[in-house]
Amino acid sequence: MAKPNVINKEELIKSAKECLVNNGIEKFTLRSVADVAGVTQGTIYYHFGTKEQLLLDIVEDICKNSWQEISQQSHPYILSQTIESAKNRCSYDSSFHKLFLTLIVSSFNNEKMRDQLGEISQSENNALTNNLLNLWSKSPIDGVSIETWGILINAIVDGIALQALVQKDFPVDKTYEELELLFKGLTHLLNREA
């Protein structure tokens, strides 16, 4: 029997994540989310309106939770934790990046979705920038702002994820190990100059 409309969005997002993991994005439906949550499909529509909005809310929730976990790390471990978090979502079968990239493609014909994805991307850029400000007193390269470093790191992580999605043998571990070395080298360079 379906629960009355007393379920909140967070609980529905949790059920929707479960559906994504179990069924994949190809078989993801609002009906399956309603079944897992024990509510009517109308309850899902009430909270999200569309399947796309629910998917966007899942992406936003995953991103927010990741940044909350990272921000709880102590100062010297923030960079390692950021890279580890990105690496953990990076694979040939990454449901998160399949979802994220599917939504990006869908947003090309939906301005509201594009705006929401832009806000999520900006939020990630800001989180990266804030973490870098905790590590670096200034940019490791004159003329390149720490804000631009945040944008570049976000773009690198998304680019690595894209390559991992289309190449079964993509060297995820090696790539992230060397990415971490790159940023540790930049941090070391700054500390030497100080």
C-alpha positions in Angstrom: 0.0 0.0 0.0 1.3 3.5 -0.9 2.3 5.9 1.8 0.3 9.1 2.0 2.0 12.3 0.8 4.1 12.6 4.0 7.4 11.6 2.3 9.9 14.4 1.8 12.1 15.1 -1.3 15.2 13.8 0.4 13.6 10.4 1.0 12.4 10.3 -2.6 15.9 11.3 -3.9 17.3 8.4 -1.8 14.8 6.0 -3.4 15.6 7.4 -6.9 19.3 6.8 -6.3 18.5 3.2 -5.4 16.6 2.9 -8.6 19.4 4.3 -10.7 21.9 1.9 -9.1 19.7 -1.1 -9.5 18.2 -0.3 -13.0 20.6 2.1 -14.6 19.6 5.3 -16.3 18.2 3.5 -19.3 15.5 1.8 -17.3 14.9 4.6 -14.8 11.2 5.5 -14.4 9.1 7.6 -12.1 7.0 4.4 -11.5 10.0 2.5 -10.3 10.9 5.3 -7.9 7.4 5.4 -6.6 7.4 1.6 -6.1 10.7 1.7 -4.2 9.6 4.7 -2.1 6.1 3.1 -1.4 4.2 6.1 -2.8 2.1 6.9 -5.7 3.5 8.2 -9.0 1.5 11.3 -8.3 3.6 12.0 -5.2 6.7 11.9 -7.4 5.2 14.4 -9.8 4.1 16.6 -6.9 7.7 16.9 -5.6 9.6 17.0 -8.9 7.2 17.6 -11.8 9.3 15.7 -14.3 11.7 12.9 -14.6 14.4 15.3 -15.7 13.9 17.5 -12.6 14.2 14.4 -10.4 17.4 13.5 -12.2 18.8 17.0 -11.8 18.0 16.9 -8.1 19.8 13.6 -7.8 22.9 15.1 -9.4 22.7 18.2 -7.2 22.3 16.0 -4.1 25.3 13.8 -5.0 27.5 16.9 -5.6 26.4 18.6 -2.4 27.0 15.5 -0.3 30.5 15.0 -1.8 31.5 18.6 -1.1 30.2 18.4 2.5 32.3 15.3 3.1 35.3 16.9 1.5 34.9 20.2 3.5 35.0 18.2 6.8 38.6 17.0 6.0 41.4 18.7 7.7 43.4 21.3 5.8 46.3 19.2 4.4 44.0 16.3 3.2 41.4 18.4 1.3 43.2 18.0 -2.0 43.7 14.3 -1.6 40.1 13.8 -0.6 38.8 15.9 -3.5 40.8 13.8 -6.0 39.8 10.5 -4.3 36.1 11.5 -4.4 36.4 12.3 -8.1 38.3 9.1 -8.8 35.6 7.0 -7.0 33.0 8.2 -9.5 35.2 7.7 -12.5 34.8 4.4 -14.5 33.6 2.9 -17.7 30.2 2.2 -15.9 29.9 5.4 -13.8 26.2 5.8 -13.2 26.8 9.4 -11.9 28.7 10.6 -15.0 26.3 8.8 -17.4 23.5 10.6 -15.6 25.3 13.9 -15.6 26.3 13.8 -19.3 22.8 12.6 -20.3 21.3 15.6 -18.5 23.8 17.9 -20.2 22.8 16.7 -23.7 19.1 17.0 -22.7 19.6 20.5 -21.5 20.7 21.7 -25.0 17.0 21.9 -25.8 15.8 22.9 -22.3 16.9 26.2 -21.0 15.7 25.6 -17.4 17.7 22.4 -17.2 20.7 24.1 -18.7 20.5 26.9 -16.1 20.2 24.3 -13.2 23.2 22.4 -14.5 25.1 25.7 -14.8 24.3 26.4 -11.1 25.5 23.0 -10.1 28.7 23.5 -12.1 29.2 27.0 -10.6 28.7 25.6 -7.1 31.4 22.9 -7.7 33.7 25.6 -9.1 33.1 27.7 -6.0 33.7 24.7 -3.7 37.0 23.9 -5.5 38.0 27.5 -5.2 37.3 27.7 -1.5 39.2 24.5 -0.9 42.2 25.9 -2.9 42.0 29.1 -0.9 42.5 26.9 2.2 45.6 25.4 0.7 47.2 28.2 -1.3 47.9 31.7 -0.1 48.2 32.8 -3.7 48.0 31.2 -7.2 51.0 29.0 -8.1 51.2 30.9 -11.4 51.1 34.6 -11.6 48.2 35.9 -13.7 46.0 32.7 -13.1 43.5 33.3 -10.4 42.6 30.7 -7.8 39.0 31.0 -9.2 40.3 29.9 -12.6 42.2 27.0 -11.0 38.9 25.9 -9.5 37.3 26.0 -12.9 40.2 24.2 -14.5 40.2 21.4 -11.9 36.5 20.9 -12.4 37.0 20.7 -16.2 39.9 18.3 -15.8 37.8 16.0 -13.6 34.9 16.0 -15.9 37.1 15.5 -18.9 38.8 12.5 -17.3 35.3 11.0 -16.4 34.2 11.5 -20.0 37.3 9.6 -21.3 36.7 6.8 -18.8 33.1 6.4 -19.9 34.2 5.8 -23.5 37.4 3.8 -23.0 37.2 0.5 -21.1 40.9 0.4 -20.5 41.3 4.0 -19.5 44.0 4.3 -16.8 41.9 5.9 -14.1 44.2 5.1 -11.2 47.4 6.2 -12.9 45.7 9.4 -14.2 44.4 10.4 -10.8 47.7 9.5 -9.1 49.5 11.8 -11.5 46.9 14.5 -11.2 47.4 14.5 -7.4 51.2 14.7 -7.9 50.6 17.7 -10.2 48.6 19.6 -7.6 50.9 18.5 -4.7 53.8 19.8 -6.8 52.0 23.2 -7.3 51.3 23.3 -3.5 55.0 22.5 -2.8 56.1 25.2 -5.2 54.0 27.7 -3.3 55.3 26.6 0.0 58.9 26.9 -1.1 58.3 30.4 -2.3 56.7 31.4 1.0 
